[in-house]
Amino acid sequence: MIYIFKVKLYYDKRTWRTIAIKDTQSLGDLHDAIFKAFDRHDEHLYSFYMTNGVTRKDRYRNCPEYSHPMSIQGEGFAFREPPKNAEIISISDLNLTIKGKFEYLFDFGDEWLHEIVLEKIEEPISKETYPKILKVNGESPNQYPDHDEDDY
């Protein structure tokens, strides 16, 4: 099956992309599609947070997290479960529901936060390659905001 997601910038919900992805593809594949859809050029770590139904206060402590493999190594998870590897979790493993929401954080320093909504699930179109960017709304912001030279 094909999952159709609307991916919005969290702080500018008028800027969004619609992405189609196979249910057998991974969250890592979804990350790659979002990276491309928002015209990013410099890779960073990322995480997906299954926040649907979790209160705003507890959103990152009490919800499942799926991350880039490098961010699940090491220590520092004393107060919560370590994240799972996003590269091996398929979309179908998430048991998502239509209109269900979750979040994607790209670049833990600059914190590009996105809201992801499952819009629909449909049959694949033969000969199509997935993931696929279906719609684009709004200009992609610069990955690194411009800084005045006086800031340095």
C-alpha positions as CSV (number, residue, x, y, z in Angstrom):
1,M,0.0,0.0,0.0
2,I,1.0,3.6,-0.4
3,Y,0.8,6.1,2.5
4,I,0.2,9.7,1.6
5,F,1.6,12.1,4.2
6,K,1.3,15.9,4.5
7,V,4.6,17.2,6.1
8,K,4.3,20.8,7.4
9,L,6.9,23.0,8.9
10,Y,5.8,23.2,12.6
11,Y,6.3,27.0,12.8
12,D,5.0,27.8,9.3
13,K,2.1,25.4,8.5
14,R,1.6,27.2,5.2
15,T,4.8,25.6,4.0
16,W,4.2,21.9,3.4
17,R,4.9,18.9,1.1
18,T,2.7,15.9,0.3
19,I,4.8,12.7,0.1
20,A,3.8,9.2,-1.1
21,I,5.7,6.3,0.3
22,K,5.3,2.5,0.3
23,D,4.2,0.8,3.5
24,T,7.3,-1.4,3.2
25,Q,9.7,1.5,3.1
26,S,11.4,2.8,6.3
27,L,11.2,5.9,8.3
28,G,14.8,6.5,7.0
29,D,13.3,6.6,3.5
30,L,10.7,9.1,4.7
31,H,13.5,11.2,6.1
32,D,15.3,11.1,2.8
33,A,12.1,12.2,1.0
34,I,11.5,15.1,3.4
35,F,15.1,16.1,3.1
36,K,14.8,16.3,-0.7
37,A,11.3,17.9,-0.6
38,F,12.5,20.8,1.6
39,D,15.6,21.4,-0.6
40,R,18.1,20.6,2.2
41,H,21.7,20.0,1.3
42,D,23.6,19.2,4.5
43,E,22.8,15.9,6.4
44,H,22.2,15.9,10.1
45,L,20.7,13.6,12.7
46,Y,17.0,13.3,13.0
47,S,14.2,11.7,15.0
48,F,10.5,10.8,14.5
49,Y,8.3,11.1,17.5
50,M,5.0,9.3,17.6
51,T,3.2,12.1,19.5
52,N,-0.4,11.4,18.5
53,G,-2.4,11.6,21.8
54,V,0.6,12.6,23.9
55,T,0.3,15.9,25.8
56,R,2.5,18.7,24.7
57,K,4.4,18.7,28.0
58,D,5.3,15.0,27.7
59,R,5.7,14.8,24.0
60,Y,9.4,13.8,23.8
61,R,9.7,11.9,27.1
62,N,6.6,9.6,26.9
63,C,6.3,8.7,23.2
64,P,8.0,6.3,20.9
65,E,11.1,7.7,19.2
66,Y,12.7,6.5,16.0
67,S,16.1,8.0,15.1
68,H,19.0,8.0,12.8
69,P,21.2,5.1,13.8
70,M,24.0,7.3,15.0
71,S,21.8,9.0,17.5
72,I,20.8,5.8,19.3
73,Q,24.3,4.9,20.2
74,G,25.8,5.7,23.6
75,E,24.3,6.6,26.9
76,G,22.0,9.4,28.2
77,F,18.7,7.6,28.2
78,A,18.3,7.2,31.9
79,F,14.9,8.8,32.1
80,R,13.4,7.3,29.0
81,E,13.6,4.4,26.5
82,P,16.4,4.7,24.0
83,P,15.1,5.5,20.5
84,K,14.6,2.8,17.9
85,N,16.5,2.7,14.6
86,A,14.5,4.6,11.9
87,E,16.4,2.9,9.1
88,I,14.8,-0.5,9.9
89,I,11.3,0.4,11.0
90,S,8.8,0.2,8.1
91,I,5.9,2.6,7.7
92,S,3.5,-0.3,8.2
93,D,5.1,-1.2,11.5
94,L,3.8,2.1,13.0
95,N,0.1,1.1,12.9
96,L,-0.8,4.6,11.8
97,T,-4.4,5.8,11.3
98,I,-5.8,8.2,8.8
99,K,-5.5,11.8,10.2
100,G,-3.0,10.5,12.8
101,K,-0.2,12.9,13.5
102,F,3.5,12.5,14.5
103,E,6.5,14.8,14.5
104,Y,9.9,14.8,12.7
105,L,12.9,16.7,14.0
106,F,15.7,17.3,11.7
107,D,19.1,18.8,12.9
108,F,19.1,18.7,16.7
109,G,21.0,22.1,16.7
110,D,18.9,24.2,14.4
111,E,15.8,22.1,15.3
112,W,13.7,22.0,12.1
113,L,10.5,20.6,13.6
114,H,7.7,19.2,11.3
115,E,4.2,17.9,11.8
116,I,3.3,14.9,9.7
117,V,-0.3,13.8,9.1
118,L,-1.4,10.6,7.4
119,E,-3.9,11.8,4.8
120,K,-4.8,8.5,3.1
121,I,-3.7,5.0,2.2
122,E,-4.2,3.8,-1.3
123,E,-3.2,1.2,-3.9
124,P,0.2,1.8,-5.6
125,I,0.3,3.0,-9.2
126,S,2.3,0.5,-11.2
127,K,5.6,1.7,-12.6
128,E,5.8,4.6,-10.0
129,T,8.9,5.0,-7.9
130,Y,8.5,5.8,-4.2
131,P,8.9,7.8,-2.1
132,K,7.5,10.5,-4.4
133,I,6.9,14.2,-3.7
134,L,3.3,14.8,-4.9
135,K,2.7,18.4,-4.0
136,V,4.7,21.4,-2.8
137,N,3.3,24.5,-1.1
138,G,5.4,27.4,0.0
139,E,9.1,28.1,-0.5
140,S,11.7,26.0,1.3
141,P,13.4,28.1,3.9
142,N,17.2,28.2,3.8
143,Q,18.6,25.3,5.8
144,Y,20.9,27.7,7.6
145,P,19.3,31.2,8.2
146,D,21.5,34.1,7.1
147,H,23.5,35.8,9.8
148,D,24.9,39.3,9.9
149,E,28.6,39.4,9.9
150,D,28.4,41.3,13.2
151,D,27.1,38.1,14.8
152,Y,30.5,36.5,14.6
